[in-house]
Structures are given as structure tokens and as C-alpha cells.
């Protein structure tokens, strides 16, 4: 059984209020223009007599017939259910004895009855249309959530693989430091697995993760590589997408190191007045053509996640400067 959500309650309340306004508007207009309470009550009674059935038909279709019959491809049952519904709700119109009325009144009544039935059919169509729009929106949201989950899962194994390689190399140099690094990796994995299962997380957790991640990535560096980081955050409670910048940091270490020449890696994260700016600059040392491991995947995933989560609220800069420095900058409006 589907759990009732707050937004569903608000939707129901909004629809009831709107439909009530439709039913009450003839009486209100009548009273405002004539200041005659008797005439206003008469207008309300006529409105209820002709329009109330259509309101009931709409609500029952919106909450029962469309989701339980039409969306389950039970079209015949949907048609029969609505036929019965219209007959029952409009029984006071369809089966009213008008034989004693003059011919001109009978003709007018018949015309109004046909219009009332058309309004009922229109109510069914409106309920069906709104439900279709809502269903497409929910389907789109689920597709986006599934893609985001897939993109994030591409980050975790990639980062884990590289970090384990770093620790493997360290065990041959300093076993005690390797053990400490394993504990640090354990903390990172705990965060990546248990703390990032939401669309957004507090920035302070991301900052701690980023610092630990940079420390682990430094294990790959030799004396030729200089690494600097600058992190300045005003409000650590503000929420951001998890693991958003990790692929860019990994990319900087992968392409920034050089065992034969000096290299630099500069990482910056600044947050001020609702804006988050991430900058990463590294010496550009392209991998050999035959080495295609992870080529472009991290950057593509990051760009796609930004499109899904911050569309219209981010700026992306990606250049190679004249002095052969790869520069990437992301500006987010939080």
C-alpha cells in the first residue's frame, strides 16, 4: 500500500479548495452584484444542482479510476466505471420527471442536461490529463535519481581502486604508515557508503572527505610534485551534492604528476554568500596514447551530475593555459 505523503495531502486540499470556489463563485458573484441573499442562495443551489456531479466525477477519476484502471490498461472497466458514475451522480438530472412542464421548459431542461453531461465528460478528461502530466513528472524524477545513483557508483569503485594501489605500494616502504592509511581509507569508505546515500549532504562532511582523500592521493607523489590545498568554508551546514569534486581531484593527481620534471597540483574550495567555488590547477602531463585507463570518464560524470542537480546554477571552466597548466573551475549557486 502506497504511503500517503505530505505533498499528496496538500494536493488534495488545493483541489478541494479550487473546486469549492468554482461551486461557490456563482452565489458570491450574485451577492456582490445584487446584495440579495435570497438570490445568492438560489444561485448556489443551481450551481450545486448542475456542477456538483461533475466535481464528484472529477475527484473519483483523479484518485481512483485513472490510477487504478486507466494506468493499468483496464480501459473497458474504466469506461464502464465512468458510465455508472455519471448515471449515479446525475440521477437527479437524468431521471427527473419533467412531463408536466411546458414544452419550452422541457426543451431548455434537455439542453441543460446535455451540457451537464458534457461537463462531466470534460471533468474526466481533465482528471486524466493532469494525472498524465504528474505521472510523466514522477517518471522523469525517477529516471534522474537512477542516473545520479549510477553516476555516483562510478566514482566510488574508481577511487577505491586507485587508493588500494597507493596503499599496496606503501606497504613495501613503511608498514606502520600503511596501517594508518588503511584506517584512513576505512573512514573514507564509511562516509562514501553510508553518508552519501542522499541527494545532498552537509558541506562540512564533504570538506573532511576531500582533505582525507587528498592526503591519500599524496601517497602517489614523489619529490618532484608539489601539492597545495586551500579550503575556506563559511557555513559547513549548507548542503551540496556528495562526492562532486573527487573525480576532478583524482584527475589532477593522475595527470599532474611527473617523475622527470617539477609539477604542481593546486586545489581550492571556497564558499561565500551562497556561492561555492572549486578550482583545480595541475601541470598538464597527458598520459601516453596507449594508456586509456579512465580517460574522460570522471570529467564526463561530474559534468552530467552538474547538469542534473544544478542546471542553470553552475558555471564550468576548463582550459589549458599558455604555461601548460590544466585549469578547471566550477562555480555553484547553492
Residue pairs with C-beta under 8 A, 6 or more apart in sequence:
12 63
15 59
15 62
19 55
19 58
19 59
22 51
22 55
23 44
23 47
23 48
23 51
23 52
23 55
24 44
24 47
25 47
26 43
26 44
26 46
26 47
27 40
27 41
27 43
27 44
27 47
28 40
29 43
30 36
30 39
30 40
30 42
30 43
31 37
31 39
31 40
34 40
49 92
49 93
50 93
50 112
50 116
50 119
51 119
53 86
53 89
53 90
53 93
53 116
53 120
54 89
54 116
54 119
54 120
54 122
54 123
55 123
56 85
56 89
57 82
57 85
57 86
57 89
57 120
57 123
57 124
58 123
58 124
58 126
58 127
59 127
60 85
61 82
61 85
61 123
61 124
61 127
61 128
62 127
62 130
62 131
65 78
65 81
65 82
65 85
65 124
65 127
66 78
66 127
66 128
66 131
67 131
68 74
69 75
69 77
69 78
69 81
70 78
70 128
70 131
71 131
71 135
82 124
86 117
86 120
86 121
87 94
89 120
90 113
90 116
90 117
90 120
93 113
93 116
94 113
96 109
98 105
98 106
98 109
99 106
101 109
144 308
145 199
147 304
147 308
148 199
148 305
148 308
148 309
151 301
151 304
151 305
152 196
152 242
152 243
152 305
154 297
154 301
155 243
155 246
155 247
155 298
155 301
156 192
156 193
156 243
158 247
158 250
158 294
158 297
158 298
159 192
159 213
159 246
159 250
160 189
162 217
162 220
162 250
163 185
163 188
163 216
163 217
164 185
166 181
166 216
166 217
166 219
166 220
167 178
167 181
167 182
167 185
167 219
169 219
169 220
170 177
170 178
170 181
170 219
171 178
181 216
181 219
184 212
184 215
184 216
185 216
187 212
188 209
188 212
188 213
188 216
191 205
191 208
191 209
192 209
192 243
195 201
195 205
195 242
196 242
196 243
198 242
199 241
199 309
200 239
200 240
200 241
200 242
201 239
201 240
201 241
201 242
202 236
202 237
202 238
202 239
203 233
203 235
203 236
203 237
203 238
203 239
203 240
203 271
203 276
204 233
204 236
204 237
206 240
206 242
206 243
206 244
206 245
207 231
207 233
207 236
207 269
209 243
209 246
210 231
210 245
210 246
210 249
210 269
211 229
211 231
213 246
213 249
214 227
214 229
214 249
214 267
217 249
217 250
217 253
218 227
220 253
220 257
221 227
221 253
221 257
221 265
222 257
222 259
224 257
224 258
224 259
224 260
224 261
224 262
224 263
225 256
225 257
225 258
225 262
225 263
225 264
225 265
226 262
226 263
226 264
226 265
227 264
227 265
227 267
228 264
228 265
228 266
228 267
229 266
229 267
229 268
230 266
230 267
230 268
230 269
230 270
231 268
231 269
231 270
232 269
232 270
232 271
232 272
233 269
233 270
233 271
234 271
234 272
234 273
235 271
238 271
238 334
239 334
240 276
240 332
240 334
241 305
241 309
241 310
244 278
244 302
244 305
244 306
244 330
245 269
245 278
245 280
245 302
245 330
247 298
247 299
247 301
247 302
248 278
248 280
248 298
248 299
248 302
248 328
248 330
249 267
249 280
250 298
251 280
251 298
251 299
252 265
252 267
252 280
252 281
252 282
252 326
253 265
253 282
254 287
254 294
255 282
255 284
255 285
255 286
255 287
255 326
256 263
256 264
256 265
256 282
256 283
256 284
256 285
256 326
257 263
257 265
257 285
258 283
258 285
262 283
263 282
263 283
263 285
264 281
264 282
264 283
264 325
265 280
265 281
265 282
265 283
266 279
266 280
266 281
266 282
267 279
267 280
268 277
268 278
268 279
268 280
269 276
269 277
269 278
269 279
270 276
270 277
271 277
271 334
274 333
274 334
275 331
275 332
275 333
275 334
276 331
276 332
276 334
277 329
277 330
277 331
277 332
278 329
278 330
278 332
279 327
279 328
279 329
279 330
280 327
280 328
280 329
281 325
281 326
281 327
281 328
282 325
282 326
283 324
283 325
283 326
284 320
284 324
284 325
284 326
287 293
287 295
299 318
303 316
306 314
306 316
306 330
310 332
310 333
313 332
313 333
314 330
314 331
314 332
314 333
315 329
315 330
315 331
316 328
316 329
316 330
317 327
317 328
317 329
317 330
318 327
318 328
318 329
319 326
319 327
320 326
320 327
321 327
